[in-house]
Structure formats: structure tokens, C-alpha cells
Amino acid sequence: MIKCGSFLIALLLCPTLYLCSAGDTLSVTCDGNSQQTYFKVNTKYYFIWHTNVSWFNAIHICRRLGGDLALIESASEMQSISNYLISQGYGNTWLWTSGNDLVQNRKFLSVTSGMPLPYTEWSGGQPDNAGGNEHCVHLWLRNNSFRMNDWICSSPAQVLCQSQNHSRCIDDYN
Ligand SMILES: [Ca+2]
């Protein structure tokens, strides 16, 4: 398979872009920061930030490295991520995602899309807004699958970032 790492390489190696298929990793470099490698799971590319940080810090880390906090959009995506995390030994890891109900309690939006979460897979009894202070969504392993939980946004967790969907919006300057 030919991996098109840049537009120039694509032009040189791929007479038509249809001959190129996406690889299993994606390298992104932003604004002089070190290159970040994303891995492919199902249809999206992700990376995990392995330092525990607040949800607010997590947003900026993903953006700084060319991504966004993960937005899980379907049961298949949730299951694929869960399988991957388990296979890679992340069973004790909590990971921030883009979901939050900071604007309105119990109305969960994605800071990545600005839209209501299209899919949720809460672990048992969640979201419970324990202590009235849980407004950010992370993943944790419960009953052999990674599921969602609302948690305190300032608490420290690792971060699941996804690559940005540059085709989501269209710039039209006409
Ligand atoms: Ca909770």
C-alpha cells in the first residue's frame, strides 16, 4: 500500500489519489511542536496523552498537537476504542473525551463538534453528577468494556485525542 504522507509525496507517487490508501498511523506537526503520531482505530486516528491533566488542559493539548478531544459517534466506534484500549493495557487508565454538560446540567455536548453527543454509552449508574460537580466525560473500564462516566473536570486523567476532520466545514470566500 502507498501511504500518502504529504501532498507532494502524493503527487509524486500517486497518479490518482484513488490509488492511495490510508495507513495505520498519521504524523501531524503543528506550529513547531514535535511531531505527533496518531494511530488508526476503526475509521479515525487517535493519540493518547499519557500525562494526567484536567479536562480543560486536555482540550488545549489535543489542539496543540493537531487534534481534538475524542468524539465517540457510534456503538461500533465505542467498541473499537474499548477493544483497542484493553488490548494495549490501558485497563486502569481514565481518559478524557470531548463530552461535557458545563453549559447546561444533564445536556451533554461535545467541545469538539459543539453539538449534542450523538452517542453515549454510560457505565452503570452514570451519569450521576456525584457531589453536583461532575460535568466532563471520561472513559473507564467497567464490566470488561470502556464506557463513559461524568467526572470532575479539574480532576487529572489521561487524554484521548482524535485527528481533526478538516472536511467538516467549507470555507467559501465568494
Ligand atoms: Ca459520575
Residues whose N, C-alpha, C, O or C-beta is under 5 A from the ligand:
A	BS01	CA	Q126 P127 D128 N129 A130 E134 N149 D150 W151
